[in-house]
Amino acid sequence: MGLDITILGSGSSGNATLVSDGETHVLVDVGLSGRETVRRLRECGMEPDRIAAIVISHEHGDHCRGLVPFVKSLEVPVFITSDALAASGISLEARRVERIQAGVPFDINGILFTPFDIPHDAADPIALTIERRGVKAGIVVDLGYISNLVVERLRGCDCIVLESNHDLQMLRVGPYPWALKQRVMSRRGHLSNETVARYLANEFDGRARHVVLAHLSQKNNLPELALESARRALEERAMLLCNQTRLEMAGPDAVSRTYSY
């Protein structure tokens, strides 16, 4: 086995992803409540005490609000940047904290994690590529635009979990205050369907078997809009890429299927 990727939940109400090579099981983010994280892990056949480590992408509540209650009875290391830990206000025993930094890979029982910088309004936000036995996955959410670094890091991925947060028109006419709309649309905000489509049409290398659209806004997007925008972009390059990439969707309220490689 290379890697299994299961998205426990994705959206502003909470984000968590289970990464496994069959022996080692790692949680990327614990943005659901501690109790809900446990429930969803058990839904996919995983007991909490089998989690070997937790990796936190940044300090926003929808990525770490469930961390403390989840780990309180577990002896599990938490991998997090120093700035994100300080900004979160979370108190963890020193022996549980493994400090990481963008650009410096780290290994968890043979699974290689490479954190890299992304543009978002957090203290030190990171995205991740994850590699094991020739399989590579990317988890890239909470970013305002797709930088050259993001494009580079996502090359060669077998699975990409990519934010497709909002439809621009829905956001512009939607219920958010103007200041919040500006934040979401900014280069340190969130990715629109349109930005994701441009990436897929122009910079995606076509390697991934699955592109999973994630972190959709429940007020400023619709799953069918995100999927249709991404699908059209892939169709524009179908002859060039000659790939069999499947588009999938991750939601806030249900565990995704497991993507196995």
PEPE-V520570 format. One record per pair of residues at least 4 apart in sequence whose C-alpha atoms are under 8 Angstrom apart, sorted by sequence separation. I is the first residue (numbers start at 1). J is the second residue. D is the distance in Angstrom with one decimal. If there is no record, write none. Layout:
# PEPE-V520570
i = <I | I>
j = <J | J>
d = <D | D>
This chain:
# PEPE-V520570
i = <10 | 11 | 20 | 21 | 30 | 32 | 33 | 34 | 35 | 36 | 37 | 38 | 39 | 40 | 41 | 42 | 46 | 47 | 59 | 60 | 61 | 66 | 67 | 68 | 70 | 71 | 80 | 81 | 82 | 83 | 84 | 85 | 86 | 92 | 93 | 100 | 107 | 108 | 121 | 131 | 132 | 146 | 147 | 148 | 149 | 150 | 151 | 166 | 167 | 168 | 169 | 170 | 171 | 176 | 177 | 178 | 179 | 180 | 181 | 182 | 184 | 185 | 186 | 191 | 192 | 193 | 194 | 195 | 196 | 197 | 198 | 199 | 200 | 217 | 218 | 221 | 222 | 223 | 224 | 225 | 226 | 227 | 228 | 229 | 230 | 231 | 232 | 233 | 234 | 237 | 238 | 251 | 9 | 10 | 20 | 32 | 41 | 42 | 58 | 59 | 60 | 71 | 80 | 85 | 92 | 107 | 108 | 120 | 131 | 146 | 166 | 171 | 176 | 183 | 184 | 185 | 191 | 198 | 199 | 216 | 217 | 221 | 238 | 250 | 251 | 9 | 10 | 19 | 20 | 41 | 42 | 57 | 58 | 100 | 106 | 107 | 119 | 130 | 131 | 154 | 183 | 184 | 185 | 216 | 250 | 8 | 9 | 18 | 19 | 30 | 41 | 56 | 105 | 106 | 117 | 118 | 129 | 130 | 185 | 216 | 8 | 9 | 18 | 19 | 56 | 105 | 106 | 117 | 118 | 129 | 130 | 7 | 8 | 18 | 19 | 38 | 105 | 117 | 118 | 129 | 172 | 7 | 8 | 17 | 18 | 38 | 104 | 105 | 116 | 117 | 128 | 129 | 171 | 6 | 7 | 16 | 17 | 103 | 104 | 115 | 116 | 127 | 128 | 5 | 6 | 16 | 17 | 102 | 103 | 115 | 116 | 127 | 128 | 5 | 6 | 16 | 102 | 103 | 115 | 127 | 213 | 4 | 5 | 15 | 16 | 101 | 102 | 103 | 114 | 115 | 127 | 213 | 4 | 5 | 15 | 16 | 101 | 102 | 113 | 114 | 138 | 3 | 4 | 14 | 15 | 16 | 113 | 114 | 138 | 231 | 3 | 4 | 14 | 15 | 80 | 82 | 113 | 230 | 3 | 4 | 13 | 14 | 77 | 78 | 79 | 80 | 81 | 82 | 112 | 113 | 2 | 3 | 13 | 14 | 77 | 78 | 79 | 80 | 81 | 82 | 111 | 112 | 138 | 1 | 76 | 77 | 78 | 79 | 80 | 81 | 111 | 112 | 136 | 137 | 140 | 141 | 143 | 227 | 1 | 16 | 75 | 77 | 79 | 80 | 111 | 136 | 137 | 138 | 139 | 140 | 141 | 142 | 227 | 54 | 56 | 58 | 68 | 110 | 120 | 135 | 136 | 137 | 138 | 139 | 140 | 141 | 227 | 9 | 53 | 54 | 55 | 56 | 57 | 58 | 68 | 120 | 135 | 136 | 137 | 138 | 139 | 140 | 27 | 52 | 53 | 54 | 55 | 56 | 68 | 102 | 119 | 120 | 129 | 137 | 138 | 166 | 168 | 25 | 26 | 29 | 49 | 51 | 52 | 53 | 54 | 55 | 59 | 118 | 119 | 129 | 165 | 166 | 167 | 168 | 24 | 25 | 26 | 27 | 28 | 29 | 30 | 53 | 58 | 59 | 119 | 164 | 165 | 166 | 167 | 168 | 223 | 24 | 25 | 26 | 27 | 28 | 29 | 163 | 164 | 165 | 166 | 167 | 24 | 25 | 26 | 27 | 28 | 29 | 59 | 60 | 119 | 163 | 164 | 165 | 8 | 26 | 28 | 37 | 59 | 118 | 164 | 31 | 32 | 200 | 31 | 32 | 8 | 30 | 31 | 32 | 33 | 34 | 38 | 117 | 118 | 164 | 193 | 197 | 201 | 8 | 30 | 31 | 32 | 33 | 34 | 37 | 163 | 193 | 197 | 200 | 201 | 29 | 30 | 31 | 32 | 33 | 34 | 35 | 116 | 196 | 200 | 211 | 213 | 29 | 30 | 31 | 34 | 35 | 194 | 197 | 198 | 201 | 206 | 209 | 210 | 211 | 212 | 213 | 214 | 215 | 216 | 30 | 31 | 33 | 34 | 87 | 193 | 197 | 201 | 205 | 206 | 207 | 209 | 210 | 211 | 212 | 213 | 214 | 215 | 30 | 33 | 193 | 197 | 206 | 208 | 209 | 210 | 211 | 212 | 213 | 214 | 215 | 29 | 84 | 207 | 210 | 212 | 84 | 206 | 83 | 84 | 144 | 83 | 84 | 144 | 144 | 145 | 81 | 144 | 145 | 143 | 144 | 145 | 175 | 143 | 144 | 145 | 146 | 174 | 143 | 144 | 145 | 174 | 14 | 15 | 16 | 142 | 143 | 144 | 14 | 15 | 142 | 143 | 160 | 171 | 13 | 14 | 142 | 146 | 155 | 156 | 158 | 159 | 162 | 164 | 165 | 171 | 12 | 145 | 155 | 157 | 158 | 159 | 160 | 161 | 162 | 163 | 164 | 165 | 166 | 170 | 171 | 11 | 156 | 157 | 158 | 159 | 160 | 161 | 162 | 163 | 164 | 165 | 166 | 170 | 151 | 155 | 156 | 158 | 159 | 160 | 161 | 162 | 163 | 164 | 165 | 168 | 146 | 151 | 159 | 161 | 163 | 167 | 166 | 167 | 53 | 165 | 166 | 167 | 165 | 167 | 167 | 166 | 60 | 164 | 59 | 58 | 59 | 58 | 58 | 59 | 58 | 120 | 121 | 57 | 58 | 119 | 120 | 121 | 57 | 119 | 120 | 57 | 119 | 120 | 141 | 142 | 141 | 24 | 24 | 21 | 159 | 158 | 21 | 135 | 3 | 3 | 2 | 2 | 1 | 2 | 3 | 2 | 15 | 11 | 12 | 10 | 11 | 12 | 10 | 11 | 12 | 10 | 11 | 11 | 44 | 43 | 40 | 15 | 14 | 13 | 10 | 11 | 12 | 9 | 10 | 11 | 9 | 10 | 7 | 9 | 10 | 9 | 9 | 8 | 9 | 8 | 9 | 7 | 8 | 6 | 7 | 6 | 7 | 6 | 7 | 6 | 5 | 6 | 4 | 5 | 4 | 5 | 4 | 3 | 4 | 2 | 3 | 2 | 1>
j = <14 | 15 | 24 | 25 | 34 | 36 | 37 | 38 | 39 | 40 | 41 | 42 | 43 | 44 | 45 | 46 | 50 | 51 | 63 | 64 | 65 | 70 | 71 | 72 | 74 | 75 | 84 | 85 | 86 | 87 | 88 | 89 | 90 | 96 | 97 | 104 | 111 | 112 | 125 | 135 | 136 | 150 | 151 | 152 | 153 | 154 | 155 | 170 | 171 | 172 | 173 | 174 | 175 | 180 | 181 | 182 | 183 | 184 | 185 | 186 | 188 | 189 | 190 | 195 | 196 | 197 | 198 | 199 | 200 | 201 | 202 | 203 | 204 | 221 | 222 | 225 | 226 | 227 | 228 | 229 | 230 | 231 | 232 | 233 | 234 | 235 | 236 | 237 | 238 | 241 | 242 | 255 | 14 | 15 | 25 | 37 | 46 | 47 | 63 | 64 | 65 | 76 | 85 | 90 | 97 | 112 | 113 | 125 | 136 | 151 | 171 | 176 | 181 | 188 | 189 | 190 | 196 | 203 | 204 | 221 | 222 | 226 | 243 | 255 | 256 | 15 | 16 | 25 | 26 | 47 | 48 | 63 | 64 | 106 | 112 | 113 | 125 | 136 | 137 | 160 | 189 | 190 | 191 | 222 | 256 | 15 | 16 | 25 | 26 | 37 | 48 | 63 | 112 | 113 | 124 | 125 | 136 | 137 | 192 | 223 | 16 | 17 | 26 | 27 | 64 | 113 | 114 | 125 | 126 | 137 | 138 | 16 | 17 | 27 | 28 | 47 | 114 | 126 | 127 | 138 | 181 | 17 | 18 | 27 | 28 | 48 | 114 | 115 | 126 | 127 | 138 | 139 | 181 | 17 | 18 | 27 | 28 | 114 | 115 | 126 | 127 | 138 | 139 | 17 | 18 | 28 | 29 | 114 | 115 | 127 | 128 | 139 | 140 | 18 | 19 | 29 | 115 | 116 | 128 | 140 | 226 | 18 | 19 | 29 | 30 | 115 | 116 | 117 | 128 | 129 | 141 | 227 | 19 | 20 | 30 | 31 | 116 | 117 | 128 | 129 | 153 | 19 | 20 | 30 | 31 | 32 | 129 | 130 | 154 | 247 | 20 | 21 | 31 | 32 | 97 | 99 | 130 | 247 | 21 | 22 | 31 | 32 | 95 | 96 | 97 | 98 | 99 | 100 | 130 | 131 | 21 | 22 | 32 | 33 | 96 | 97 | 98 | 99 | 100 | 101 | 130 | 131 | 157 | 21 | 96 | 97 | 98 | 99 | 100 | 101 | 131 | 132 | 156 | 157 | 160 | 161 | 163 | 247 | 22 | 37 | 96 | 98 | 100 | 101 | 132 | 157 | 158 | 159 | 160 | 161 | 162 | 163 | 248 | 76 | 78 | 80 | 90 | 132 | 142 | 157 | 158 | 159 | 160 | 161 | 162 | 163 | 249 | 32 | 76 | 77 | 78 | 79 | 80 | 81 | 91 | 143 | 158 | 159 | 160 | 161 | 162 | 163 | 51 | 76 | 77 | 78 | 79 | 80 | 92 | 126 | 143 | 144 | 153 | 161 | 162 | 190 | 192 | 50 | 51 | 54 | 74 | 76 | 77 | 78 | 79 | 80 | 84 | 143 | 144 | 154 | 190 | 191 | 192 | 193 | 50 | 51 | 52 | 53 | 54 | 55 | 56 | 79 | 84 | 85 | 145 | 190 | 191 | 192 | 193 | 194 | 249 | 51 | 52 | 53 | 54 | 55 | 56 | 190 | 191 | 192 | 193 | 194 | 52 | 53 | 54 | 55 | 56 | 57 | 87 | 88 | 147 | 191 | 192 | 193 | 37 | 55 | 57 | 66 | 88 | 147 | 193 | 61 | 62 | 230 | 62 | 63 | 40 | 62 | 63 | 64 | 65 | 66 | 70 | 149 | 150 | 196 | 225 | 229 | 233 | 41 | 63 | 64 | 65 | 66 | 67 | 70 | 196 | 226 | 230 | 233 | 234 | 63 | 64 | 65 | 66 | 67 | 68 | 69 | 150 | 230 | 234 | 245 | 247 | 64 | 65 | 66 | 69 | 70 | 229 | 232 | 233 | 236 | 241 | 244 | 245 | 246 | 247 | 248 | 249 | 250 | 251 | 66 | 67 | 69 | 70 | 123 | 229 | 233 | 237 | 241 | 242 | 243 | 245 | 246 | 247 | 248 | 249 | 250 | 251 | 67 | 70 | 230 | 234 | 243 | 245 | 246 | 247 | 248 | 249 | 250 | 251 | 252 | 67 | 122 | 245 | 248 | 250 | 123 | 245 | 123 | 124 | 184 | 124 | 125 | 185 | 186 | 187 | 124 | 187 | 188 | 187 | 188 | 189 | 219 | 188 | 189 | 190 | 191 | 219 | 189 | 190 | 191 | 220 | 61 | 62 | 63 | 189 | 190 | 191 | 62 | 63 | 190 | 191 | 208 | 219 | 62 | 63 | 191 | 195 | 204 | 205 | 207 | 208 | 211 | 213 | 214 | 220 | 62 | 195 | 205 | 207 | 208 | 209 | 210 | 211 | 212 | 213 | 214 | 215 | 216 | 220 | 221 | 62 | 207 | 208 | 209 | 210 | 211 | 212 | 213 | 214 | 215 | 216 | 217 | 221 | 203 | 207 | 208 | 210 | 211 | 212 | 213 | 214 | 215 | 216 | 217 | 220 | 199 | 204 | 212 | 214 | 216 | 220 | 220 | 221 | 108 | 220 | 221 | 222 | 221 | 225 | 226 | 226 | 122 | 226 | 122 | 122 | 123 | 123 | 124 | 125 | 125 | 187 | 188 | 125 | 126 | 187 | 188 | 189 | 126 | 188 | 189 | 127 | 189 | 190 | 214 | 215 | 215 | 108 | 109 | 111 | 259 | 261 | 132 | 261 | 131 | 132 | 132 | 133 | 133 | 134 | 135 | 135 | 215 | 214 | 215 | 214 | 215 | 216 | 215 | 216 | 217 | 216 | 217 | 218 | 255 | 255 | 255 | 252 | 252 | 252 | 250 | 251 | 252 | 250 | 251 | 252 | 251 | 252 | 250 | 252 | 253 | 253 | 254 | 254 | 255 | 255 | 256 | 255 | 256 | 255 | 256 | 256 | 257 | 257 | 258 | 258 | 258 | 259 | 258 | 259 | 259 | 260 | 260 | 260 | 261 | 260 | 261 | 261 | 261>
d = <5.9 | 6.0 | 5.6 | 6.9 | 7.7 | 6.1 | 6.0 | 6.4 | 6.2 | 6.1 | 6.1 | 6.2 | 6.2 | 6.6 | 6.4 | 4.8 | 7.0 | 7.6 | 6.7 | 6.5 | 4.7 | 6.0 | 6.2 | 6.0 | 7.7 | 7.2 | 6.7 | 6.2 | 6.2 | 6.0 | 6.0 | 6.7 | 7.4 | 6.6 | 7.0 | 7.3 | 5.5 | 6.5 | 7.9 | 5.5 | 6.7 | 5.9 | 6.5 | 6.2 | 6.1 | 6.1 | 6.6 | 7.4 | 6.1 | 6.1 | 6.4 | 5.5 | 7.9 | 6.1 | 6.3 | 6.2 | 6.3 | 6.2 | 6.2 | 5.9 | 7.7 | 5.7 | 7.4 | 6.2 | 6.4 | 6.1 | 6.3 | 6.4 | 6.3 | 6.0 | 5.9 | 5.1 | 4.8 | 5.4 | 7.2 | 7.0 | 6.4 | 6.1 | 5.9 | 6.1 | 6.3 | 5.9 | 6.1 | 6.5 | 6.3 | 6.2 | 6.3 | 7.0 | 6.0 | 5.9 | 5.6 | 7.8 | 6.3 | 4.4 | 4.4 | 5.7 | 5.0 | 5.7 | 6.8 | 6.2 | 7.8 | 6.9 | 6.4 | 6.6 | 7.0 | 4.6 | 7.7 | 6.5 | 4.4 | 6.9 | 6.6 | 7.6 | 6.1 | 7.3 | 4.3 | 6.4 | 6.8 | 7.7 | 5.9 | 6.3 | 7.8 | 7.3 | 6.9 | 8.0 | 7.6 | 5.1 | 6.7 | 5.8 | 6.3 | 6.5 | 7.8 | 7.1 | 7.6 | 7.8 | 5.9 | 6.1 | 7.4 | 5.6 | 6.5 | 7.4 | 5.5 | 5.3 | 7.7 | 7.6 | 6.1 | 7.3 | 5.5 | 6.9 | 5.1 | 7.2 | 7.0 | 7.0 | 6.8 | 5.4 | 7.7 | 6.1 | 6.8 | 5.1 | 7.8 | 7.5 | 5.3 | 7.1 | 5.8 | 6.2 | 6.8 | 5.5 | 6.5 | 6.4 | 5.6 | 5.5 | 6.3 | 6.2 | 5.4 | 4.8 | 7.4 | 7.5 | 4.3 | 4.9 | 6.4 | 4.3 | 7.0 | 4.3 | 6.9 | 5.7 | 6.4 | 6.2 | 6.4 | 6.5 | 5.2 | 6.6 | 5.7 | 6.4 | 6.7 | 5.8 | 6.2 | 6.7 | 5.1 | 6.6 | 6.7 | 5.8 | 5.5 | 7.8 | 5.4 | 7.1 | 5.1 | 5.8 | 6.7 | 7.6 | 5.8 | 5.6 | 6.3 | 6.0 | 6.6 | 5.9 | 6.6 | 4.8 | 4.9 | 5.3 | 4.5 | 5.0 | 7.6 | 7.9 | 4.9 | 6.2 | 5.1 | 6.9 | 4.5 | 7.6 | 5.5 | 6.7 | 6.9 | 7.8 | 5.8 | 6.7 | 6.3 | 6.0 | 8.0 | 5.7 | 6.5 | 5.2 | 8.0 | 6.9 | 5.1 | 7.5 | 4.7 | 6.9 | 5.8 | 6.4 | 6.2 | 7.3 | 5.7 | 6.2 | 4.2 | 6.2 | 7.3 | 6.0 | 4.6 | 7.8 | 4.7 | 7.6 | 7.5 | 4.5 | 7.7 | 5.9 | 6.1 | 6.4 | 5.2 | 7.3 | 5.6 | 6.6 | 5.7 | 7.6 | 7.0 | 7.9 | 4.5 | 5.0 | 4.6 | 5.3 | 4.8 | 7.9 | 6.9 | 5.1 | 6.4 | 6.2 | 6.5 | 5.8 | 5.8 | 5.8 | 5.5 | 5.6 | 5.9 | 6.5 | 7.0 | 5.1 | 7.6 | 7.5 | 7.9 | 7.2 | 6.8 | 7.8 | 7.6 | 6.5 | 6.2 | 7.9 | 5.2 | 4.8 | 5.7 | 6.3 | 6.1 | 6.0 | 5.7 | 6.7 | 7.9 | 7.3 | 7.3 | 7.6 | 7.4 | 7.0 | 6.3 | 7.5 | 5.5 | 4.7 | 4.8 | 4.8 | 5.0 | 4.6 | 7.7 | 7.6 | 5.4 | 6.4 | 5.9 | 6.3 | 7.0 | 7.9 | 7.9 | 4.8 | 6.5 | 6.9 | 5.8 | 6.0 | 6.4 | 6.5 | 7.1 | 6.1 | 5.1 | 4.8 | 4.7 | 5.3 | 7.7 | 6.6 | 5.1 | 5.8 | 7.1 | 7.9 | 8.0 | 7.7 | 6.4 | 6.7 | 5.7 | 6.9 | 6.5 | 7.3 | 7.5 | 6.0 | 6.1 | 6.2 | 5.1 | 5.9 | 5.7 | 7.5 | 6.1 | 6.9 | 5.7 | 7.6 | 8.0 | 5.1 | 5.7 | 6.5 | 5.8 | 5.9 | 7.4 | 7.5 | 5.4 | 6.8 | 6.8 | 7.9 | 5.5 | 4.7 | 5.5 | 7.6 | 7.4 | 7.4 | 5.6 | 5.0 | 4.7 | 4.7 | 4.7 | 7.7 | 5.5 | 5.4 | 5.9 | 7.3 | 6.2 | 7.3 | 5.7 | 6.2 | 6.0 | 6.4 | 6.3 | 7.1 | 8.0 | 6.2 | 5.5 | 6.7 | 7.6 | 7.5 | 7.4 | 7.5 | 4.8 | 7.6 | 5.2 | 6.2 | 6.9 | 7.0 | 4.3 | 7.5 | 6.2 | 7.8 | 3.8 | 7.7 | 6.4 | 4.5 | 7.6 | 7.9 | 7.3 | 6.3 | 7.8 | 6.0 | 4.7 | 7.3 | 5.5 | 4.5 | 6.6 | 4.3 | 6.7 | 7.5 | 7.9 | 5.5 | 5.0 | 5.8 | 5.9 | 5.1 | 4.8 | 5.0 | 5.4 | 7.9 | 7.6 | 7.9 | 8.0 | 6.9 | 6.0 | 6.9 | 7.4 | 5.9 | 6.6 | 5.4 | 5.2 | 7.3 | 7.0 | 7.8 | 7.1 | 6.5 | 5.5 | 6.3 | 5.4 | 6.3 | 5.9 | 6.2 | 6.3 | 7.4 | 7.3 | 5.3 | 7.3 | 7.8 | 4.5 | 6.5 | 6.4 | 5.3 | 6.2 | 7.4 | 7.8 | 7.0 | 4.5 | 4.8 | 5.1 | 4.6 | 4.9 | 5.1 | 7.3 | 5.4 | 7.9 | 7.3 | 8.0 | 5.8 | 5.9 | 6.0 | 5.9 | 6.2 | 5.3 | 6.1 | 6.8 | 7.8 | 7.9 | 7.7 | 7.5 | 6.9 | 6.5 | 5.6 | 6.9 | 5.8 | 5.7 | 7.6 | 5.8 | 7.4 | 7.1 | 6.0 | 5.6 | 7.0 | 4.2 | 7.4 | 7.5 | 4.3 | 7.9 | 7.8 | 6.1 | 4.1 | 7.2 | 8.0 | 7.3 | 5.7 | 4.3 | 6.0 | 6.6 | 7.7 | 5.9 | 7.1 | 7.0 | 4.9 | 5.3 | 4.3 | 5.4 | 5.5 | 6.1 | 6.7 | 7.9 | 5.9 | 6.1 | 7.4 | 7.7 | 7.4 | 7.3 | 6.2 | 5.1 | 7.1 | 5.7 | 7.2 | 4.9 | 5.8 | 7.3 | 6.1 | 6.3 | 4.0 | 6.0 | 6.4 | 6.0 | 6.1 | 5.7 | 5.8 | 5.5 | 6.3 | 5.1 | 7.7 | 7.7 | 5.8 | 5.4 | 5.5 | 5.0 | 4.8 | 4.7 | 5.2 | 4.6 | 6.3 | 4.1 | 5.8 | 6.5 | 6.8 | 7.5 | 7.2 | 6.9 | 6.0 | 6.1 | 6.1 | 5.6 | 5.3 | 5.7 | 5.3 | 7.9 | 7.5 | 7.3 | 7.7 | 6.4 | 7.0 | 6.0 | 5.2 | 5.1 | 7.6 | 7.8 | 4.8 | 7.8 | 6.9 | 7.4 | 7.5 | 8.0 | 7.2 | 6.6 | 6.9 | 6.7 | 7.3 | 7.3 | 6.5 | 7.9 | 4.9 | 7.3 | 5.1 | 6.0 | 6.7 | 6.7 | 3.9 | 6.4 | 5.2 | 5.0 | 5.5 | 6.4 | 7.6 | 7.5 | 7.3 | 7.9 | 6.9 | 8.0 | 6.7 | 7.7 | 7.9 | 7.6 | 7.4 | 6.7 | 7.8 | 6.5 | 5.5 | 5.3 | 7.8 | 7.1 | 6.6 | 5.7 | 7.8 | 7.0 | 6.8 | 5.9 | 4.0 | 7.9 | 5.0 | 5.7 | 6.9 | 7.6 | 6.6 | 7.9 | 7.8 | 7.9 | 6.7 | 7.6 | 6.9 | 6.6 | 6.0 | 6.6 | 7.7 | 7.0 | 5.2 | 5.0 | 5.9 | 4.6 | 6.8 | 4.6 | 7.9 | 6.2 | 6.2 | 6.8 | 5.9 | 4.4 | 7.6 | 5.9 | 6.4 | 7.2 | 5.2 | 5.9 | 7.6 | 6.2 | 7.7 | 4.6 | 5.6 | 6.4 | 6.3 | 5.1 | 5.5 | 6.6 | 4.5 | 5.9 | 6.4 | 7.6 | 5.4 | 5.5 | 6.9>
